[in-house]
Amino acid sequence: MAKDKRKYADRAVYLIKAVDKRRKKIRGMALGIRAGSVLFVVIISVFRLLNFIIWILIRKILEFPRKGIREAGSELSKN
């Protein structure tokens, strides 16, 4: 095996650059994972909101037979 002819200062600079490159890579991977999880949370929130809106609309529609179509219709037009 050949003797390493680099000086300590040369190795230190190389190691600093290598560690910096690795940290940037890991930081990028972490941001990618976090962005994916944030997107997943936003999608779930949107679906929950849509389910809630649909639930409210179904509830209003089901009030028609109880009150009568004219009363329920006039109440919907007020909102």
NORUR-V53390 format. One record per residue. N is the residue number from 1. RES is the residue in one small letter. SS is DSSP state (a for helix, b for strand, c for the rest). Layout:
BEGIN
n/res/ss
N/RES/SS
N/RES/SS
END
This chain:
BEGIN
n/res/ss
1/m/c
2/a/c
3/k/c
4/d/c
5/k/c
6/r/c
7/k/c
8/y/a
9/a/a
10/d/a
11/r/a
12/a/a
13/v/a
14/y/a
15/l/a
16/i/a
17/k/a
18/a/a
19/v/a
20/d/a
21/k/a
22/r/a
23/r/a
24/k/a
25/k/a
26/i/a
27/r/a
28/g/a
29/m/a
30/a/a
31/l/a
32/g/a
33/i/a
34/r/a
35/a/a
36/g/a
37/s/a
38/v/a
39/l/a
40/f/a
41/v/a
42/v/a
43/i/a
44/i/a
45/s/a
46/v/a
47/f/a
48/r/a
49/l/a
50/l/a
51/n/a
52/f/a
53/i/a
54/i/a
55/w/a
56/i/a
57/l/a
58/i/a
59/r/a
60/k/a
61/i/a
62/l/a
63/e/a
64/f/a
65/p/a
66/r/a
67/k/a
68/g/c
69/i/a
70/r/a
71/e/a
72/a/a
73/g/a
74/s/a
75/e/a
76/l/a
77/s/a
78/k/a
79/n/c
END
